[in-house]
Amino acid sequence: MSGVIHGLDGIVVTETRLSRVDGEAGRLTIGGFAVEELAPRAAYEEVLFLLWNDRLPTADELAELRACLESRRAVSEEALRLVVTAAVRRVHPMDALRMGAAAMSLSDRDPRATSRAANLERALDLVAAFPTLVAAYWRALLGEAPIAPDPRLGHAANYLYMLTGEAPSAAEVRALETYLNTVIDHGMNASTFAARVIVSTRSDMTSAIVGAVGALKGPLHGGAPGPALDMVLEIQQRSLRSGRDLAVEARAWADETIAAGERIMGFGHRIYRVRDPRAEVLGDAASLLFDDSADRVLYEDARIVETEILAALERAKPGRRIQTNVEFYTALLLHGIGLDAELFSPTFAVGRVGGWTAHVLEQIDEDRLIRPRAAYIGVFDRPWIPLESR
Ligand SMILES: CC(C)(COP(=O)(O)OP(=O)(O)OC[C@H]1O[C@@H](n2cnc3c(N)ncnc32)[C@H](O)[C@@H]1OP(=O)(O)O)[C@@H](O)C(=O)NCCC(=O)NCCS
């Protein structure tokens, strides 16, 4: 039907100062900074402060925010039990996180409060708790007890510590921090929109974040960087088995996959028509991380695979400008940090929750109900038929 914009494609629903995605130029701006300027330098807490306050924190403000988050890392017994039970029953990690996030209402200091200040309190609780919930789930999946947070570690470092029980290296922390900063916000994506819709009814921060986690779970959004990594590993294996050069094997694999009408994971984007700027930032971060690691070969191989796939896509779809997207290097980077593919989507949420909370606060300030319309395509004036006559 004319006038219907399916998927709200191209519709501008609000104004935001949080981030801007320019798909034609391949530019992502977060809180006024180009992603490549901000993400590799900032601590996650600094970007969080930036999104909440529209400026970078002073040293005192940063210390205060860090201490505040640190004091809120421990979650309630009930929330912990929920995510542990979810792991024992092999529930999807994003479902576990959704349930854990919902249980945060149990420890809400002022459960009925509706003010902006009360919602900011909830934002602090949620951002602080996400790593704890994901790590507890992961430990239970391994059959291990949760690890208590370490107050000496920053947000990103403590997340890695709670996953493994080992103090992460400075390079691993930097890599994770760069990842979390890179994905913290990305325009009016589906989960952010879902969060804003929920709070636009004057609901609360926790409800909005729970909805956002649900939206992020879908493979069209939270994505599946796992398959992108599997692809590189598979091509490596093929090359080892056949004895052929990796580039030759990658070319053959890409041509076969495209000819079979399949999508190659980690390539293409609805908005970006040039290389996704996040792929650039994460590619550089991966290069640094893999610098003196035994896995350097994996990084070099991934670059060869990327080059061959881009060439194959250009041969098969000339002029379509299908480029590397964020998922390709996310997979490589998170794998390099030592995260299992099962943790990729929840780790995305650990980063994105900062952006969600900032959007919810922005929406609270805007205070405008989001209520689009649908074009009715059903029939009219049906006569009622009694049950016994149907
Ligand atoms: C992300 C994605 C859904 C965006 O798609 P889109 O911009 O809407 O592009 P379309 O689906 O309209 O595809 C345009 C053409 O390019 C092809 N194409 C797009 N991405 C492709 C990919 N990764 N591999 C192979 N072909 C691809 C499509 O098959 C289509 O070809 P056709 O018109 O001959 O059928 C798509 O690129 C994709 O599926 N990528 C792989 C999954 C992925 O990496 N997702 C994470 C995104 S961050």
Ligand as a Chemical Component Dictionary entry (heavy atoms), coordinates in Angstrom:
data_LIG
# 
_chem_comp.id                   LIG 
_chem_comp.type                 NON-POLYMER 
_chem_comp.pdbx_formal_charge   0 
_chem_comp.three_letter_code    LIG 
# 
loop_
_chem_comp_atom.comp_id 
_chem_comp_atom.atom_id 
_chem_comp_atom.alt_atom_id 
_chem_comp_atom.type_symbol 
_chem_comp_atom.charge 
_chem_comp_atom.model_Cartn_x 
_chem_comp_atom.model_Cartn_y 
_chem_comp_atom.model_Cartn_z 
_chem_comp_atom.pdbx_ordinal 
LIG C1  C1  C 0 23.809 -6.952  6.341  1  
LIG C2  C2  C 0 22.928 -7.263  5.149  2  
LIG C3  C3  C 0 21.649 -7.967  5.635  3  
LIG C4  C4  C 0 22.575 -5.946  4.453  4  
LIG O1  O1  O 0 21.934 -6.238  3.330  5  
LIG P1  P1  P 0 21.323 -5.110  2.344  6  
LIG O2  O2  O 0 22.136 -3.891  2.329  7  
LIG O3  O3  O 0 19.915 -4.993  2.679  8  
LIG O4  O4  O 0 21.613 -5.736  0.980  9  
LIG P2  P2  P 0 20.673 -6.686  0.232  10 
LIG O5  O5  O 0 20.216 -7.759  1.159  11 
LIG O6  O6  O 0 19.643 -5.863  -0.437 12 
LIG O7  O7  O 0 21.696 -7.292  -0.825 13 
LIG C5  C5  C 0 22.098 -6.637  -1.982 14 
LIG C6  C6  C 0 22.771 -7.668  -2.873 15 
LIG O8  O8  O 0 24.074 -7.949  -2.369 16 
LIG C7  C7  C 0 24.166 -9.301  -1.981 17 
LIG N1  N1  N 0 24.863 -9.372  -0.721 18 
LIG C8  C8  C 0 24.771 -8.472  0.300  19 
LIG N2  N2  N 0 25.550 -8.873  1.310  20 
LIG C9  C9  C 0 26.126 -10.030 0.916  21 
LIG C10 C10 C 0 27.006 -10.922 1.550  22 
LIG N3  N3  N 0 27.462 -10.700 2.782  23 
LIG N4  N4  N 0 27.385 -12.031 0.881  24 
LIG C11 C11 C 0 26.940 -12.272 -0.356 25 
LIG N5  N5  N 0 26.091 -11.460 -1.011 26 
LIG C12 C12 C 0 25.692 -10.350 -0.367 27 
LIG C13 C13 C 0 22.744 -9.800  -1.886 28 
LIG O9  O9  O 0 22.681 -11.194 -2.140 29 
LIG C14 C14 C 0 22.051 -8.981  -2.920 30 
LIG O10 O10 O 0 22.281 -9.550  -4.187 31 
LIG P3  P3  P 0 21.082 -9.710  -5.248 32 
LIG O11 O11 O 0 20.449 -8.342  -5.331 33 
LIG O12 O12 O 0 21.796 -10.150 -6.470 34 
LIG O13 O13 O 0 20.179 -10.728 -4.659 35 
LIG C15 C15 C 0 23.681 -8.205  4.158  36 
LIG O14 O14 O 0 24.786 -7.543  3.617  37 
LIG C16 C16 C 0 24.095 -9.528  4.795  38 
LIG O15 O15 O 0 23.291 -10.453 4.873  39 
LIG N6  N6  N 0 25.384 -9.637  5.250  40 
LIG C17 C17 C 0 25.851 -10.833 5.874  41 
LIG C18 C18 C 0 25.434 -10.910 7.346  42 
LIG C19 C19 C 0 26.198 -9.966  8.219  43 
LIG O16 O16 O 0 27.415 -9.835  8.135  44 
LIG N7  N7  N 0 25.460 -9.293  9.115  45 
LIG C20 C20 C 0 26.021 -8.334  10.036 46 
LIG C21 C21 C 0 25.681 -6.932  9.633  47 
LIG S1  S1  S 0 26.486 -5.745  10.649 48 
# 
loop_
_chem_comp_bond.comp_id 
_chem_comp_bond.atom_id_1 
_chem_comp_bond.atom_id_2 
_chem_comp_bond.value_order 
_chem_comp_bond.pdbx_ordinal 
LIG C1  C2  SING 1  
LIG C2  C3  SING 2  
LIG C2  C4  SING 3  
LIG C2  C15 SING 4  
LIG C4  O1  SING 5  
LIG O1  P1  SING 6  
LIG P1  O2  DOUB 7  
LIG P1  O3  SING 8  
LIG P1  O4  SING 9  
LIG O4  P2  SING 10 
LIG P2  O5  DOUB 11 
LIG P2  O6  SING 12 
LIG P2  O7  SING 13 
LIG O7  C5  SING 14 
LIG C5  C6  SING 15 
LIG C6  O8  SING 16 
LIG C6  C14 SING 17 
LIG O8  C7  SING 18 
LIG C7  N1  SING 19 
LIG C7  C13 SING 20 
LIG N1  C8  SING 21 
LIG N1  C12 SING 22 
LIG C8  N2  DOUB 23 
LIG N2  C9  SING 24 
LIG C9  C10 SING 25 
LIG C9  C12 DOUB 26 
LIG C10 N3  SING 27 
LIG C10 N4  DOUB 28 
LIG N4  C11 SING 29 
LIG C11 N5  DOUB 30 
LIG N5  C12 SING 31 
LIG C13 O9  SING 32 
LIG C13 C14 SING 33 
LIG C14 O10 SING 34 
LIG O10 P3  SING 35 
LIG P3  O11 DOUB 36 
LIG P3  O12 SING 37 
LIG P3  O13 SING 38 
LIG C15 O14 SING 39 
LIG C15 C16 SING 40 
LIG C16 O15 DOUB 41 
LIG C16 N6  SING 42 
LIG N6  C17 SING 43 
LIG C17 C18 SING 44 
LIG C18 C19 SING 45 
LIG C19 O16 DOUB 46 
LIG C19 N7  SING 47 
LIG N7  C20 SING 48 
LIG C20 C21 SING 49 
LIG C21 S1  SING 50 
# 
